Structures are given as C-alpha cells and as structure tokens.
C-alpha cells in the first residue's frame, strides 16, 4: 500500500539516514550534510493490514537543512534551541498511517469476519508538535510529541528512540531501539472499526491506546564531497491490541522494512 510505504520511508524511519545529524558530528567538517540533498531510494516493506502483503517501491529523497528551518521528506521543523548536544524544534508532519480499502484483501478480511464493502478508507492526516534530540558520548535520544491537527483521528502520539552511532569502515552504523505510544483516538481510527462501519454491520472493535516497540539500524556513508549512501532496516512488534483487530492479518506479529538509497548534496 502506497500510503503506508510513504509513512515507513519518510516518517517511521524519520529520514535520519538522509539528514544524518549524528553522522555529521563524526565526519570531517567538509563532509557535513549540505543545505539541499536530492536522491532516489527503494523501499521493501510488509503491511500488517489484511491482504496487503509486501510492496517494493521507488521513492524520492528531498531534504533541506537551514540554520533554523529544515525539511526532511514529510517533516518540516523550526529549531528554537540548537546546540551540539540538544535541539528543540516545532515540527509539522504528514501522517500516512491509513489505508485504501481497495488495497486490502477481500478473502483475508472475510476470514476475519469483515465484508470489505462495509469499510471506509483511513485518510492521511497532518500532525503538529515538538521534536527534541539529545546527543553525546552515550549516544542519541530523540523524542517527538505530536497531535493530529486535521482532526482525522483526533489523537496524539509520543515516540522515543535511542541510537548509538559508531564507525564501520568508511561509514557510520547506528543501531536503534524505540517505542511509539498512540492515544486511543488515534489507535481506534487506524486499527479499530469506525462507528459508521459498526452501524453497517462490521464487528465493533476498539483497541484503545497502544504502544509499539521497534528495533533496527541506520547506515550512512559519505562518498566524496557530495554523495551519500543511505540504508535502514526496521522491525516493529505489534501489541495484542493491534494483532487482534479484524483489519489485521491473522498471522501478523510485526512489520519489517528495508530502505536503501543514494543522495547528492547541493
């Protein structure tokens, strides 16, 4: 599903490998990321939603890093505080966590007791909030506090991620571990059934607030003065509240994604 792939590429992975502020701290000054970066990447991802399966998709990479303002894929931010060890920014981010009903599997939904004709699409949204980052010898800690500004779900999300970058050959590898909490309004919208669907005869399912853990790594390798090689692998473990949803594949335990790209700075 295209929406979910965009979310995983540009949001779930946060484009850390593209902007790579952590890597910039470890490479010579002349290799620091430039203001503009353009590139192309490929994404392979599985979806937990019933019948979607695995998709392979080429995606563009666009980033801008200014003194205060930055743009990274689907996230824009304005830094209030920026130092070598701490950053605080107001951020806006598109959310593609939903789905188009036409992308779901009719048989898989039927096996879950759901008639696809009774379902509604889950629309994209736009979130506003704060992004914070601490970095030092002990690694990097990132926190995001977001709220749905479009009232699509009317919910909130808090995410936290820790990474420890270290040199690997001529590049930098950053193992990551983190978790995302979604409020009941957000989780009910994306993983539960809507009241209008229940009125049509779909089973009433509301997961309530959920916490989703993830592990993975980002890899960044400068190539000369302008080019960069980027890669990310991420696995998210689904909690029971999501796995029990009639919208989710019966055998889904988690979601995995692999991202590989090449970017040029200007």
Phi, psi and omega in degrees: 000128187297318182301314184290326177297316177301319179298315181294319182292310192260341182247299181305320176277348174061008182054029178299323180289333181284306179286319176047056177297328179294318180294327181298331180288342187253348182257162179303155185302324183291349179256007178300146182304133179286178185291319178245140173223134177231144180190189181222148182216167174235145183230131173240126185211147171257155181245141178280345183290144189304119172083001182284322177072208184255140178235145172243130188212131171282142181223146176279154176239121179225123177223152174221131180236104176258184180296319179242317185267142173219156178223123182227092178068256179254010180241131174240145182214156175232117184281123172275321180231132179213115177221181181295333185246346184214141176223135176231127185218146167278133185230152171232138186214133172286142179243123181247031188285354184279200179207159169262131183303325182297340180276347182277160180273125181295317181293317181296321177294319179298322177297333177271004179082023183240131174271116184302333182291347181262358184268159175249151171297152171256115191279161174290163182218173176231124182257148172234148179174208182237144173237134181230146178216130173246138179218146180184197182296334182277355180123202184233134177236124181240138179226135174233135175242114187232150174223143180291111182275348182260359181059030175293308173253336184073018186252184181230161179216140175234127178233146178222138181216135177244137177223149178234099182282142173211155182291138176221103186064231178266007181237195181223129179251133180235098171296141182229151173215142182191183180208152177233129175253131175243136178294165182298324180296317181290312180295321179296324181290314186275329185242353179254186177255141184280156180301321180293329176288319178298321179297335179274349178120001177286145179303141180276111179225125178229111183289338187075189182295147183224157174234128184240118179269154178213155174222160178168200176204154172244145178231136181224130179221113175295142175236101185070209184272338190239331188265152177219140174260133187231141176206147176213145172229135183215137174232128178246130179267126183275133176286164181302326182299328177275317181299331181279355181292140176291352178271353187255145175306139185298329182259012182288127176248331181191184178232142180233148179215146177230132186230135181215130183207170179227130185229146178238132179268153180230000000 
